[in-house]
Structures are given as structure tokens and as C-alpha cells.
Amino acid sequence: MRSGNPADNAVRAGQVAGAAGGAVDAPDADLLVKQRTQLVNMIRGLLAEIGVDIPKGLERALLVARQIVDGKAPEVPMEAAVATLSQQAARHPCSAPRD
């Protein structure tokens, strides 16, 4: 989300540009920030469905995601994860039989 302060927006654009490894125009940086936020919220929502709570904040979300990938914590109930993903896949339009 853009603030009313141009300096805040410039800092945000600079942070995204630095993370991307090259110069990024402000509109492109805003898009990257929005997409990053959407991705983190999607991960947070999917894990919430199986009982894994990820606190708000990008750094905390990335920390928990890294811990899950590394197998350190929190405990992810794999049976619940598989069941949830199976239910979602069954409802997906691509899973309908074709004529």
C-alpha cells in the first residue's frame, strides 16, 4: 500500500529494487510489493487451513516458512495438509472429467 509520503514510497521502491538485484521503476516496485504480499497471504491462508498459524509481518512469515521447509518447526500435520489439498484439487475446474 502506498503512503502519502513520497519519501516512504521511494524507500519501499529502493528496498524492492535492492532485493531484485537491479533498478526497478516505482510502478514496477509497487507491483512487486503487491505480488509479494499476495504470495505471503496465500501461504498464510493455506497453512491456516491445516492449523499452522503464521503471525502477520513479512519477516515472521518468511521465518516460519523457512522453519517448515527445514523441518524445524512448527509441526505441520501432513495428513491434514494432504486431505485439504485433495479436497481443493477435487473442486478445481480442471479436475472435472472431459467428454
Number of C-alpha atoms within 10 A of each C-alpha: 9 9 8 8 8 10 10 12 17 14 12 18 23 18 15 22 18 12 10 12 9 10 14 17 13 17 10 14 21 18 13 17 17 13 12 13 15 12 12 19 17 12 15 19 15 16 18 12 13 18 14 16 15 21 11 11 11 13 10 12 18 14 12 19 19 13 14 14 10 9 11 10 12 13 11 14 12 10 10 13 16 12 12 16 15 12 11 11 13 12 11 10 8 9 10 10 6 5 3
